[in-house]
């Protein structure tokens, strides 16, 4: 039975410094790929999956992002979590937004995540594979050797059909999968975390220590859009796939 995800959070507060001059002109989630911003693409994925409310945190060029989001906030689909006073990183940003996200497991997406679904919604696939009795965190993974624009050695060890337990690469030279910037997480994972800035990596580590960190490999194409050059590569890939 598929878990009904009601709320999601898009992490959009970072400065996106690797985008160089682009990050001085706009928040990274507003960067256009084939004329559509990264954040609009994420909101489309959320809407397709039946998400009812999306929380988006703002810090860098916050006013510009709020203006861009106005059509979504006016109809109640998006609510802003204001981090102008302090950049809280990924985990701290989620913890601050917990009152808006509710007590049930929710979706978290990195503001620069970009992917094309193959047969159906990968968010719905995560929801279908979610099991609260076994999992505290379920990450969407991308095969390291297939991720466009990614030149790292991967993040996680583990394999299997459907959702499977994963471990950090640690001392291994390489790992078959990398984190694709989309996850389902239990709200209580943040309860004992400190206020202020911390990374969601701390949440992943906590789940892994209990054997409750799981992964699901994407059914589709994932692209890393970390630099201006990567934008062009992503646009070419989208054209090749016949996607917007």
N, C-alpha and C positions, 0 to 999 in steps of 0.2 A: 504494500500500500504506500503510495507516494505521500511524503510529508508535505503539508501545505505551508510553504514559506510565505509569510505575510509581510515581513519587513526586510529591508536590505540597507546596507550602507556603502556609499562610494567614498573612498579615501582620496580627497581632492585638495588637501591643504598644503602639500609639499611644494618646494620651490622649483623643482625640475631643472636643476642647474646644468645637467648634461645637454639640455636643449639650447644652451648658450643664449644667443640673442633672442630666440623665440620666447624663452622664459622671462625675458625682460618686458616683452610686449603683451603677454597673456599668461594665465595659469595653464600649466601643462595639459589638464583635461580639456581645455578649449582648442588645443592644436587640431587643425583640420587634416583629415586624411580623405582624399577624394571629395573634398568639400563638406564633409560631415565631421563634426567635432568628436573627439574620443568620448566625452561625457554623454553626448546625445546617443552615441552608439550603445553605451552601457545602459542608458535609460530604456532604449528600445529592447535590449535583451531582457531587462527586468520586467517591462510591460508584457512582452511576449510570454514570459513565464508566469504571469498572473500575480506578480508582486503588487501589493496594495499601497505601500508607503516606502519611499526611499529617502534616507537621511544622507546629506552630503556636507562634509565639513569644509570650511573655508579658512584660509589664512593669507597665502600669497596672492596679492591683487584680488582680495576678497570681494570688493565692490563690483569689479568687472564680472566675476563669476556669478555673483548674485543677480546681476542684471541679466546675464545670459539665461539663468534658471527661472526668471520671473514667470514665463508662461507655465512652467511646471509647478511652481509654488502657488500660483494663483488658483489652480484647480485642486490643490491639496495632495498631488502625487509626490511632490518633493518638499522636504523640510530641511532647513539649513541648520547646521551645528556650527556656531561661531567660535573660531579659535584665533581671532585676531590678537588676543592678549598674549597667547603663548602657543608655540608650535609643539604639539603633543606627540608627534610621531604616530605610527600606525596603531599601536596598541592603546596608547593614551587617548587618541582620538576616538576610538571605539568606546573606551570606558566612559568618557565624558558624555557620549551620545546614548548610553544605555537606557536612561529614562524614556527616550524617544523610540528605542528599538524593541522594548518589551522583554518579557521573561522567556519566551519560546526561542528555540534555535533560529538564527537569522543568517542571512547572506552578507558577506563582505566582499567588495570588489576593489582592487586597486584602480585609481583614476586613470591609469595609462594602459589598462588591460585591453587588448584588441584581439578578437578572434572571430572566425566565421564558423558557424555550426554546419555540420554536414547533413545529418538526417533529421535532426530535431534539436530542441533547446538543450544545451549543456547544463544550464541552470536546473531544468527539470530532471535531467539525468542525475545530478547531484542529489536533488530532493528524493528521487526514486531509490537511491542507494543509501540514503541516510538511515542510520540505526542508532537511536539514542542509548540503547542498552549496551552497545559496543563502542561507540564513538563519542569523543568530545569535540573533535575537529575533523572535517573531511575537506581535503584540498583537491581542487582541479589541477591536474598535472599535464605537462606537455612533454613529449619525448625530446630529450636533449638534442639529439641529432637531427630533429626535424623542425626545431623552433627557429623561425625566420628572424634574423637580426640578433641572434644570441650566440655569443662566442665563449660562454662559460663551460664548466665541466659537469653541470647538473647539481641537484640539491638532495635528492632522496633515493634511497635504496628500497627495493621491494617490487613485487610483480604479482600479477594475478588477473583473473577475469573479474570484471565489475570493480567494486571497491575492495581495497586490500590494505593491510597494515603497512606502514612505511616507517623508515628510520632515516635520520640525517646521514649524509654522506660521510661526515667525520673525517677519518684518515684515508678513506678510499680515494684513489686517484680520480675516479669519475663515477657518475651515477646516471642511471638510464633516464631519469625524469627530473624535470625542474618544476618549480611552483609557477602556475599560470596566472596567479593574481586573483583567484576566485575561491571562496571557501564558504562552508557552513560551519558555524561555531555555536556552542552553548553559551548563553549569557553568563552563567555562573562561573565560567572560566576566568572572568575578569573581577570577580568579587573580592578576591584577596590580593589583587594587584594594587600597587601604590598609585596615588593620584600623581598627575604630572606626566612627563614624557617617558614612554617605553615602547619597544618594538613588539609587533605581533609575533616575532620569532620566539619571545618568551612564552607566549601562549602555546605555540607549536611544541616547544621543548617540554612544557608541563604535560601536555597530552602524550607526547612520545614516551616520557618516563613511565607512564602508566600503561603503555601499550594501546593507547586510545587515539592515536594519530593515524588517520587513514587517507588514502589517495584514490582518485579516479582519473584515468587517462582520458583526455579530451577526445571527442569524436568530431574532428574538424581541423582547422588550421589556426595555429596561434602565432602571433607576430609581436616581436618586441619593438616598441617605438620609443627608444630612449634618446635618440639624437636626431638632428635635422636630416641627416643622410638616411636614417632608418625610415623616415616618413616616406621618402621616394620609393624605397624598397617595398614598403607595405602597400603603397598605391599600385605598384606594378603587380604585386601578388594578388591583390583584390581584382584587378583587371583580368589576370590570368584565370582566376576562379569564376569570373563572371558575376562577381558580387559588387555591391555598391561601395 
